[in-house]
Each structure stands twice: as C-alpha cells, then as structure tokens.
Amino acid sequence: MSGTDPKWWTLAAVCLGTFMLLLDITIVNVALPAIQRALHSSFADLQWVVDAYALTLAALLLTAGSLADMFGRRLLWVIGLVTFTAASVACGAAQSPLMLELSRGAQGVGGAIMFSVSLALLANTFHGRDRGVAFGVWGAVTGVAVAIGPIAGGALVSGLSWRYIFFVNLPVGVVAVVLSVTRVIESRDPHARRPDWLGFGLFTVALACLIYGLIESGSIGFGATRAIAFLAAAGVLLAAFLATEMHGEHPMFDLALFRLPTFSGGAIAAFGLSAGVWSVLLYLVLYLQDVLRFSAFQTGLRLLALSGGVLAVSWLAGRLSSKVPVRFLIGPGLALIGVALLLMRGLDAHSGWAHLIPGLVAAGIGAGFVNPPLASTAVGVVQPQRAGMASGINSTFRQVGIATGIALLGTLFSNHLTQAVTARTSGTPLSSSAGAISAGLESGNVGRLVRGVPGRQRGLLELVLRGSFTSGLDEILLVAAIISFVSAALALVLIRSKDFAPAGQRGANPGAAAH
C-alpha cells in the first residue's frame, strides 16, 4: 500500500469499517440464546434485538446518503463509524433487554450511514481499472465477513461472553476512525438536494408501527385491540408516505423507478431473500442451542453449511452475471431457497441437526446465486445520477424484509408453540404445566424446565419440548418457503434483459421500459 496515494488508505478504511459492520450482523445470531438467558429476555425481546437494528437501518439509509452528499461523505462516514462503535460498547454493557434494544437501534443508525456512504467513497476515489480492483477487494471482504460471522460469534460467546461480540468492535472501530480522519479525502455533491424529512418521518413511524403490531400479536393475538390499532396506523402512515412521495419536490423514494419492471422485481427479490431464509436463521439458531443443546461455537460451525455455500457460489454468480440474463440467476436462486426451506421441514422430537444439512447447503447455494446479480439489478436500469437512490431503495427493501420477516414468523411461531404444547401435554401429568412449558421454550429456559420436574417425567417433557418446538419451526419454514417461491416467480416475470441499457442511454425516460 502506497504511503503517498490516499486512495488505498480509503480502501483500507472502508473495508475495515464494512467488515466490522457485516461481521456484527451475522455474529449476533449465534449469541441470541446466551443474551436471552443472561438478560432474562422474553421471545419478543429477542425479536427486537434483531429488528431494532434492521428498522433504524432501513429508515435512515436513504436520508443518510442525502446528508453525506450535502455535508461531506468522509464526515458522515466518520460519524457513522463513531456512532456504530459507541453503540457496540453500549450493547456489550447492556444490563437489561431494553438497554440492549435501544443500543441496537443506535447501531442501526451508524450502520445506515456506513452502508450509504461506503461505496460512494470508493466510487469517488477510484477510477478506471483501479475502481474494478477496489470493488473486487470490497466484495471479497464482505463475503468473508458474512461467512465467518457465525463461527467467530460462536467462538467469542463460548470462549468469553456474548458481550464480546460487541466489545470486539471497539479496537476495529478506533483504527477505522483514525484511518478515515487522517487519510481519506473529503468529497461532496455540489448539486445535492436536501433530505425529505417528512417522508423520512412517515416511513420510520409506519415501519415501527408495523413491526410493533406484528411482534405484539405474538403475545396478545392478532385480534387484540392494541395489535389492530398499530397495524392500522402502519397502513394509514404508509399511505400518507406514498402520497407524500408522489407529490413531494425531492422525494426520499422516487416512485417513478417502480414503473421499471426490473427495478420492482429487484426490490421484491431483495425483500423475499431477507424475509425468507435470513429471517428463519434466528429460529434455527434457537433450535440448535435451546432444543438440541449445542454451544454457540458448535452452532456457528454447523451454520458454515449455509454461509460457506454463499461464499463459495457468489464468485461464480458474479462471473455468470455478465453472460446469463440475471433473472435466470435471481429467480432460480430464490426458488432453490424455497426448496431448501422445504427440505428443512419434517423435523420432529427425535430429529438431529443432520436433518438440516441438505437444506442449509441448498439455501447457501441459492443465496449465493441471488446476491451478486441483485446488487447490480437496481442500478443497472437507471442513469448514473439516480444510482444512489436506486441502490438505497433496494437495500431498504432488504432491511424491511428482515424486520417484517422476523416479526411475522415470530408471531406465527409463538402462537403455534402455545397450541402445540397444550395439545402434547393434554391428558398427561404435565397438562397443568402447559403454560410454564410454553413460556420456558420462548425464554430459552429449557434446561431449567427439565431440571424442575421429577425424574420420571423428564423423558416425557423432553418429547413435549422438542416436538412442540419442531412443530412450530415446521410451520414457519413453510411460510418462509412460500415467500421465497412467490418472490422467485415475480423476479422471473418482472426482471427483463431489455430494461438494462448502456450507461449513456439509461434513464432517458424512466417509465419507457415499462411499456
């Protein structure tokens, strides 16, 4: 790395920050059961640990990009780094579920800024052949971060504590901040437009109401007045957001982009990928640790069947993207994920983790085929000056998919779990303990439940616990598979090669390709 050429220092700073950011996303999953036990978290608390991050990330992504264009990309990048690092320390020091959830939300704020600025910094710094090298290195770093996240998280949780999956960000963040402040050159857009604050506010509150309503439905039921009120408020606010975006002078979402079938197909695919396989991951981790009693490290090792597949196939998909119509990568990839989720079904009280292997491998391969072409689909159908918004909208759909997928699947899982425990304990000595068994499964206190019953009933309790959990898991695997298949079908229909055009010809008429 040249000491006189700042562009390689920029690449180092961006890769270091991105590595920390993506590692933390994947590393958290295997730590959730340990967090649940340490902080005595409810099942809803666990959902919020994931969704608080995804919600703030989705809400702020496009606004952060506008602010970076106005006030300076390096400045916003450093603010994002500092916010993410400080929030990571707060997460590690959390003494209650609420403190952790709020700190995760703050991490999402920092993450949104970093996500929105990272590629802009590289694009502004690198040109010509060097730009391809820079994006290749950045892509490799992202792939490695995603792949090693589960095993790194498992090692930290098993060897030290769940708190260190957050504390480890402190030294990395400090180095990235120092590099960014001292070596990265500032840049901004002289024609930048002010952020759409009204759209930002409406979108944020609408998404928060939707997620809160879905998660609350898991504990109080879909028919409860409070759940209905929040879901209805989400619908009204979303309608107001769309109306604002249609008539606003500088909209946060340029709705004209959705007139392009390929752009809409890419957004649906991004949502389906996250709402399907990535949302299920939380419940697979709970199954491996709470039910099968694997340690966090052992769980991370087993999840390499998924993340390793993503890493192994992504390079091939990247090469094929220039030779094969991308819909024949994205559509079949999502369909393969749907098949993979169906392969994971059929679990029962006697199943072992090996039952999941074919599905995990197939899901990794499917996701590997979807990710690279999906990244280029959003920006491949618009003119360069609209690429930032197009990419930001696609990334927002990914985060909305995670947030709503976790909340929806969690609600279905929680409701099914209660019914399954009641049915399996009916007419047995455990019938009077059905409520406590359901609560114990949701709170991760399976070991305490087993130790708390007479020895002669432990075998029966184990069957009830495993059978009820796997029954609920089977249901949400089916729902996630349906989401994946629907997304695959829509991607195949909507994503069209003729919508892509050479850079100089893109976007002359945003709606033209829709006809």
N, C-alpha and C positions, 0 to 999 in steps of 0.2 A: 504493500500500500504506500503510495507516494505521500511524503510529508508535505509537499508543496501544492498538490492538487486536491482541493477540498471536496471534489465530488465523491471520492472513495470514502472519505470520512462521513459524508452524508449517507452513503450506502450503509456503512457500518452502524451509524446511529439509528437509522430507520429499521434495519434488520434486527438490531438488538431490542429496540422497543417493540417491534412486531412479534418477535419471538416470545418476549415476556407476556405480551397481551394474549396471543393464541395459546400459549402453554397454560396460562391461567384458566382459560375457558375449558380446556379438556381435562385439566388436572383436578378441577373441583369435583367432578362427578364421583370419582372413587372415594373422595373424602366425606361425602354427604352422610353415610351411615354413622361415621365417627362424630361428625358435627351434631347429628341428631341425638346421639347418646350423651355427648358432653354437655350440650346446652338444653337437654330435655325438650327438644323441639317437637312440635306436632307435625303431622304429614303436610298440612297447609304451609307451615313454616319452611319446610324443605322446598316446596314448590316456589315459594317466594325467594328463597336464596338464589335460585336459578332465574326466576322471572324478573326480579328487581333489576338485575343486570341487563337482561335482554330488553326490558321495557325502556329503560333510560337510554340504552344504546340505539334502539330503533327510533325513539322520539327525537334524539338530538343529532343524528347522523348528518342529515342534510343541512340543518342550521349551522352545525359546526363547520361544514365546508364553506358556507357563505361567509362566516365570520373570518375564516382563515384567508379567504380571498381579499377581504376588506382590510384586515389589520396585520396580516403577515402570516405566512404558513409556518415559518420557524417559530414565531411567538406562540401560535396556537398549539403547535406540536409540543413545545416545552410545557405549556400549561397542561396539556393532556397527560404528558409523562408525569409531571409533579402530582396532578390530581389522582392518577391511577396508582402511583406508588404510595402516596399518603393514604389513600383509601385501602390499599392492600394491608398496610400496617394496622389500620383500624379494624379490618376484618380479622386479622390474626389476634388482635387483642380483645375481640368481642366477648362479652360476658353474658349476653342474652341473645335470643333469636332476633329480636327487634333491632338491636345494635348491629348485628351481622347483616340483616336485610338492608338497613339504611346504608351501611358501608358498601355493600354490593351495588346498591343504586349509584353511589358516588363513583365506584369503579366503572360503572357503565357510562357515566358522564365522561370520564377520562378516556375510556375505550372508544367512545364515539368520536371524540376529537382526533385520536390517533388513527383510527380507521379512515376517517375522511381526509386526513392530511398526508398520510404516509406515501401513497402513490403519486400524489400531486408534487411532493418534494422531489421524488425520483424523476418524474417526468420533466420538471423544470430544470433539474440539474444535469440530466444525461440526454445526449442527442446522438442521432445516427446509430452506428453499430454498438456504441457503449450502452445505449439505452436497452438494447436487447440483452446484453450481458447483465446489466443491473436488475432488470425484471426477472431474468432467469435465476440469479442468485437469491433475490427476494422470494421467488416462488419456491425454491428449494428449502429455504429457511422456514416458510410457512408449512410446507409438507412435513418437515422433520418435527416441528413443534407440535403439530396435530398428532403425529404418530407416537411420539414418546411421552405425550402428556399423561396417559393413564398409568404407564409404568413408573414415571417419575413421581406422580402423585401418590401412587401406592407405596413406593419406597419411602417417601417423606412421612406419610401417615403411619406406616408400620414401624419405621425406624425411629422417628422422633415424635411428631404430633401433627394433627390436622392443621394446627396453627402455622406450621412452617411452609405449607403450600402457599400461604400469603406472605409470610416474612421473607421468603426467598426472593421476592420481587424487590426488596429494598436495595441490596447492593447492585442488582442489574439496573434498576431504575436510576440510581445515582450516577452510574457510569454513563448511561444513555443521556441523561440531562447534561452532564459535563461535556460530552462529545457534541451535543446539539448546540449548546451555548457557545462553545469555543470554535467549532469547526464548520457548522452548517451555515450557508449563506441565506439571508432573508430574501423572500420573494412575495409578491402580492399581485393581484389583478387590478390594473388601473381602471378597469371598467366594471368592477364588482358591484353587485346590487345588494341593497340592504336585505337582511333576513325577513322572512314572512313570519313575524311574531304571532299574529292572530292564528295563522294556520298551525304553527308550532304548538300553541296553547291548546287549540281544539283537538289536534291529533293526540297530544300527550294525555289529556284528560279522558278522551274517548277510549284510548288503549288501556289506560289504568282502570277505568270502569269495567271494561270488558274482562280483563284478567281477574279483577277482584270479584266480579259477579260469577265467573266460572269457578274460581277456587272456592268461594263461599258455598257454591252449590254442592260441593263435595261433602260439606259438613252439615248444611241445613236443608239441602234438597233444592232441586230446580224450581219447585213450586213455591218456595218461600218468598214472602213479600220483598225482603231485602235483596235477594238474588235477582228477582224480576226487575226491581227498581234500578239496580245498577246495570243490568243488561239492556234495559230500555233506554237508560241515559246514554249508554255507549252508542246505541243506534241513532239517537237524536243528534248527539255530538258529531258522530261520523258523517251524518247527512249535512250538518252545518259546515263541517270541514270541507266536504266535496263542493258545496255551494260557494264557499269562500275561494277555493282553489280555481273554480271555473270563472269567477268574475274578478279575482284579485289582479292587481297590476304586476306584482312579482311573486307568483305562487311558489310555495315550497315544493309541491308536486305539480309538474307540468302535465295536466291530464291529457293534453294532445298526444303525448307519447303513447298512450294506451290505445290510440287509433291504429298503431302499427301492430298487426297480429303477432309478429315475432317478439316485440317488446313485452306484450301482455303474456305471451307464452313463457318467456323467460322469467317474468315475475311470478307466475303460477308455479313454475318448476322450482324456483327458489323457496317459495312458501312450502310446497309439498315436500321437498327434501328435508327441511327443518322440522316441519310438523309431523313427518313420518318417522324416519329412522333416528334422527337426533333427539327427538322428544322421548322416544322409547328407552333411550340409553339410561336415563335416570332410574327407571323401574327395573331394568336388567341388573344394574349395579345393586339395588336394594335386594333383589332376588339372590344374587351371588353372595352378598355379605350377610344379610339378615336371615335368610332362609337356609342357604347351603353352608353358611358359617365360614366362608373364605375370608382371609385377611385382606386389607386394602391392597397390599403388594400382590397377593395371589390373584385378586380380581383384575388388577392392572395387567398382569401377564396374560390373562385369558382374553382381555379386550384387545390385545395385539392382533387377534384374529380378524378384528374389524379394522382398526387403524392401520395395521400393516397392509391390508388389502387396498385401502385408499391410497397409501403412499406408493405401492407397487404399480398400480394401474394408472395413476394420474399422469405420469410421464408419457405413457402410450396414448392416452386420450388427448394430451396436448399435441402430440405429433399427428394424430389422426384428424384433428380439428381442421387442418388445412387441406385435407384430402377427401374427407367424408362430410356430407351435409350434417350440420350439428344436431339437427333434430333426430338423426339416427344414432346419435350418441346419448343425448339427453333423454329422449323418450324411452328407449330400451333400458337405459341405466336406471331410470325411475321404476320401470316395470320389474327389473331384476330385484330392486329393493323391495317391491311389493311381494315378489315370490320369496325373497329371503325372510321377510317377516312372517309369512305363512309357514315357512319351514321351521321357524322357532316355536310355532304353536304345537299343541299336543302334549304340553308339559302336564305332569300330574304329581301326586305326593311321592312317587318313587323315582322321579326323574333325577338325573345328574346333570352337571354342567355340559357334558359332552353332547347332549341333545341340541345345544345351541350352536355348536361349531359350524355345521353347514350353513346355517342362516347368517351367522356373523361373517363368515368368509364371503358369501354371496353379497351381503349388504355392503361390505367394504369394496368389492369389485364394482358394484353398481354405483356407489357414491364416487368412486374414482373416475368412472366414465362421465359422470354428470358435472363435476366441479370445474374442470378446466374450460370446456366449451361454454358453460353457463356464465363464467366470468367475462367472456368476450361477447356473449349474445346481446347483453344490454347496451353496450357501447357500439356494437357493430352495425347498428341500423340508424344511428343519429350522426349529425355533424359534430366535429370535434368540440365546438364550444358548448355543446349540450351533453358531452360525455360524462362530466362530473355529476350532473343531476341524474342522468340515466343509471350510472353505476350506483349512486347513492340510493335511488329508489329500489334497485334490485337487492342491495344489501339490507335495506329496511325490511323488505319482504322476508328475507331470511330470518331476521330477528323477531319479526311479528309471528312467523311460523313457529319458532322456538317457544315464544311466550304463550301463544294461544294453544299450541300443541301440548305443552307441559300441563297447562291449566285444564284443558278439556279431558285429556287422557287421565289426569289425576282425579278429576271428579267422577268419571266413569269407573275408575279402578276402586276408589273409596266406596262408592255406592254398592258395587258388586261384591266387595270384600265383606261388608256387613251382612249382605244376604247369604253369601256362601258360608260364612262362619255359623250363622243361625241355622242354616239347613244341615250342616255337618254335625252340629252338636245336639240337634233335636233328638230327644229320646235317649241321650247318653248322660253319664254323671257330670258332664261338662256343660250341660244346657244352661244352667244358672250363671255360667261364667262367659256366655257368648259375647256380651258387651265388652268385658275386660280383655277377651282374646282379640277382638277386632281392634280395640284401642292399642293393645300391645303390638300387633302386627304393624299398625300405622306409625307407631312411635319408635319402632326398632327394638323394643324390649322383649324380643323372643326368648332370649336366654333366661331372663328373669321370670318370664311366664312358666317356662319348663321347670325351673328350679322351685317354683312356688306351689306345684301340685304334688300330691302323693305319688310315690314311685310307680304304683300300679297303673296310674293314669297317664304317665308321661308318654308312653308309646302312642296312645290314642290322641293326645294333644299334639304330638309331632305330626301325625297324619292330618289332623284338622288344620294345623298351621300351614303345612306345605300344600295340602290340597286346596285350601281357600286362596292362598296367595297365587298359586299357579293358575287357578281358575280365573282370577281377576286379570292376571297377566295375559292369558289367552285371549280375553275379550279385547283388551286394548291393542294387542298385536294385530287382531283382525281389523280394528278401526284404523290403525296406522297403515295397514296394507291397503285398505280401500282408498285412503288419502293418496297413497303413492300411485296406485293404479289410475285414479282419476287424473292426477297431475301428469302422469305419463301420456295418457290419451290426449289431453288438452295440449301438451307440449308438441306431440306429433302432428296434431292438426294445425296449430297456430304458428309454430316456428317454420318459416319458409326461406329457402335459399334466395329467392328473388328479392326479399326485403333487404338483404345485405348489398351494399354498394361500395365502390372505391371511395376512399376518404374524401376526395374532392367533390364527389357527386352526392354525398349523403345529405339528407335533410332539406333538400330544396323545397319540398312540400311534405311536411310531417304526416299528413293524412293520406298521401297519394298511394302508399303501398298497401293501404287497407282496401283498396278498390280492386 
